[in-house]
Amino acid sequence: MSNKVVAVIEIGSAGLKMRIAQKQKNEITELDYLDYPLSLGHDTYTDKKISMEVIREMTQVLEGFCRLMEEYGVSRYRAVASTALREAQNRSYVLDQIKIHNDIDVEILEDIENKSLIFSEILMAFSQESMPKLSNAMLAYVGEGSVGVARYENSEICMTQNIKIGSMKLSDMFMEITLETDRYEDILDEYLDKLSHTMKKHLHGKKIQNLVIVGNEIETISKMLDISPKNGYFRLSKGKLSELYKRLRKLSDSAICEKYGITDEQCDRTLTSLALYISLFVMVEANEIISPILGFWDSIFQSLLSPKKEQGKTAFMGEHSYACARDIAEKFECDKAHYMKVLSFSEKIFVKLKKLHGLSMRELHYLNLACVLEESGKYINVKNYEYSTYQIIRHSSFIGLSKHEKLIIALITRYRMLKSAAEMDEKASALSEQDRLLVAKLNAMFRLAEALDVSHKQRIGDIQTGLNEDRFQITVFSEDDLLLESWAFREAASFFEDVFGIKAELVRRSALI
C-alpha cells in the first residue's frame, strides 16, 4: 500500500469508529470503515466516569483497529474523542490505559474545535452548485453529548453557542423521570421549550430564514418518514417531523424498535433528537430542515493528507471568529469607529515590527480580536472594565478558537494597564514562558495603537511607521490637538521599550502636507 494511507479513530459517546483512507488523484478515497457500538456516554452522563468493564472492552476493540491499520500499512493516524471522554472524571486514567495497552495517543477535542470542524464541512457542502443557497441561517449539530448552534449571516458565522445536552445525554438526564411518570415526553418538551426561548435571546431579534441541522439520527428519522436525499441533502418539513414525533409518543419503545428495525438505544436517541429538532424551530422562521450529507471526517483526513489545504481552512475559520467578535462587540455596545481605527493602527504596527517580534499571521488575528473586544467590559463596569472584558472573552464562543487562544486574547486586554514587563510576568506566572512573552508582545503593540485613539475622536487620520536599530517611529497625520493621544502614547511607549528593548517615538505631521 502507498505510504499515504492514513486512519482516523473516533471515540464517541455511542461507540468507536475507524476510517482508513488514501489520497488518489487529489481525492480522498475511503479504504475501510469499522463501527463498534459501545456506550461510553451512558457511563459518563450517569456515573461521571467510564467503568473498568467498558475501558477493557474499548482497549480490546482498539487492539483490533491497530491490527487492521498495520495490514493496510497506515503511515499516520489521528485518534480523537469528544464529549463522553472529555467529561469523564477518570479521563486521564482512560487515556493512560489506551496508551499502555494500544500505544495510541488520543486527542480530546474541545467542544468548539469539534463544532468548528462540523460547521466548516457544512459551509463546504453548501458551496456546491447542487445545494440550495443560504441567506441567513441557523446551523446546528445535534450530537449524543451536546448541541452546537451557529448563526450564519452575510456569508459569515457570526455567533456560536454550545449547549451541553445531546440526544444520549438528554435521555440519561431524564432516566429517573421515566420511572416516576408516564408524562416523560411532556416534561422533555417543556424543558426544551424553555431552553430554546433562552437561546433565542442570543439572536438579538435577528430573523432567520433557514434551518440547517446535521447529526447521527437524521438518516434514521428520514427513513421513518420515507424521505430520500436529493442532490446531496435531505429536506424535512416541520409538519412531518411534528407528526412523526406525535406518532412515536403513542408507541412503546419495543413497538418503535420492531416497526422501524432499530435498537433500544437508537430508539431513545431518535426520540430525543426529534424533540431537539422541533425545539430549534422556535428560533427561526423556517418551516423545514435542510440537512446536507457530510463527511464528518473529511477535515481530519485533510489535515493528514493535505496540510496546505488545511492551512487555507484555518484562515477561513479565522474570518468567522472575527465575525463572532464583531457580533459580541455590537451586543456590548462597543464604539465601532474607535475599534476599527485601533485595529487599523495595530495591523500597521504589527507588520512593521515583524522582524522584531517573529510572530505569525495567527498571532495578528489574536491582536485584531483584542482590538475589537477591548472595551466590551465597559457595558458591565465603566471604571474597571478590564476584568469584565477578560471574562467576556473567556466565556464567549468563537468559531475556530481554542480555550487557550481565547485566554491569550483575554490577557492582552486584561493587562493593558500594567506598568512593566516584570509586573506582567508576576501577574501571568501561571502561563508558560512562551505564552507570557506572546502576551507581552501583543499587549505592547496593542497599547501603542489604542493610545493613538484614546479620545475616541479619530483625530489621527493615518500613520506611517519606521524602524531602525534602536527606535520605532510612528508618524501621525492630523491637524487636531493631540495632547491626550501624546500623553497616552508616552505611557504605552514605556511598556513597549520594556518588551522590545527599543524606544517608541511619536512624530506629528500636518495632514495638509
FENDABEL-V899992 format. One record per backbone hydrogen bond with DSSP energy under -0.5 kcal/mol. NH is the residue of the N-H (numbers start at 0). CO is the residue of the C=O. Records with the same first field share a line. If there is no record, write none. Layout:
NH->CO, CO
//
This chain:
4->1
5->20
6->75
7->18
8->77
9->16
10->79
11->9, 14
15->35
16->9
17->33
18->7
19->31
20->5
21->28
22->3
23->21, 26
26->23
28->21, 26
29->27
30->19
31->19
33->17
35->15
36->34
37->13
39->37
40->12
42->38
43->39
44->40
45->41
46->42
47->42, 43
48->42
54->50
55->51
56->52
57->53
58->54
59->55
60->56
61->57
62->58
63->59
64->60
65->61
66->62
67->63
68->64
69->65
70->66
71->67
72->68, 69
73->68
74->4
75->4
77->6
78->104
79->8, 77
80->106
81->10
85->81
86->82
87->84
88->47
90->87
93->89
94->90
95->91
96->92
97->93
98->94
99->95
100->96
101->97
102->97, 98
103->97
105->103
106->78
107->105
108->80, 106
113->109
114->110
115->111
116->112
117->113
118->114
119->115
120->116
121->117
122->118
123->119
124->120
125->121
126->122, 123
127->124
130->127
136->151
137->209
138->136, 149
139->211
140->147
141->213
142->140, 145
146->162
147->140
148->160
149->138
150->158
151->136, 149
152->150, 155
155->152
157->150, 155
158->150
160->148
162->146
163->161
164->162
166->142
167->143
168->143
169->165
170->166
171->167
172->168
173->169
174->171
177->173
178->174, 175
179->175, 176
180->176
186->182
187->183
188->184
189->185
190->186
191->187
192->188
193->189
194->190
195->191
196->192
197->193
198->194
199->195
200->196, 197
201->198
202->199
203->200
205->202
208->135, 206
209->135
210->287
211->137
212->210, 289
213->139
215->141
217->214
220->216
221->217
222->218
223->219
224->220
225->222
226->221
229->232
232->229
233->290
235->288
237->286
240->236
241->237
242->238
243->239
244->240
245->241
246->242
247->243
248->244
249->245, 246
250->247
255->251
256->252
257->253
258->254
259->255
260->256
261->256
266->262
267->263
268->264
269->265
270->266
271->267
272->268
273->269
274->270
275->271
276->272
277->273
278->274
279->275
280->276, 277
281->278
282->279
283->280
284->207
288->235
289->210
290->233, 288
292->231
293->291
295->293
297->294
300->296
301->297
302->298
303->299
304->300
305->301
309->305
310->306
311->307
312->308
313->309
314->310
315->311
316->312
317->313
318->314
319->315
320->316
321->317
322->318
323->319
324->320
325->321
326->322
327->323
328->324
329->325
330->326
331->327
332->329
333->328
335->333
338->334
339->335
340->336
341->337
342->338
343->339
344->340
345->341
346->342
347->343
348->344
349->345
350->346
351->347
352->348
353->350
355->352
356->352
357->353
363->359
364->360
365->361
366->362
367->363
368->364
369->365
370->366
371->367
372->368
373->369
375->372
377->374
378->375
379->376
380->376
384->381, 382
388->384
389->385
390->386
391->387
392->388
393->389
394->390
395->392
400->397
405->401
406->402
407->403
408->404
409->405
410->406
411->407
412->408
413->409
414->410
415->412
417->414
423->419
424->420
425->421
426->422
427->423
428->425
430->427
435->431
436->432
437->433
438->434
439->435
440->436
441->437
442->438
443->439
444->440
445->441
446->442
447->443
448->444
449->445
450->446
451->447, 448
452->449
453->450
455->452
460->458, 476
461->476
463->474
465->472
467->470
471->502
472->465, 470
473->504
474->463, 472
475->473, 506
476->461
477->475, 508
485->481
486->482
487->483
488->484
489->485
490->486
491->487
492->488
493->489
494->490
495->491
496->492
497->493
498->494
499->495
500->496
502->469
504->471
506->473, 504
508->475
512->509
//
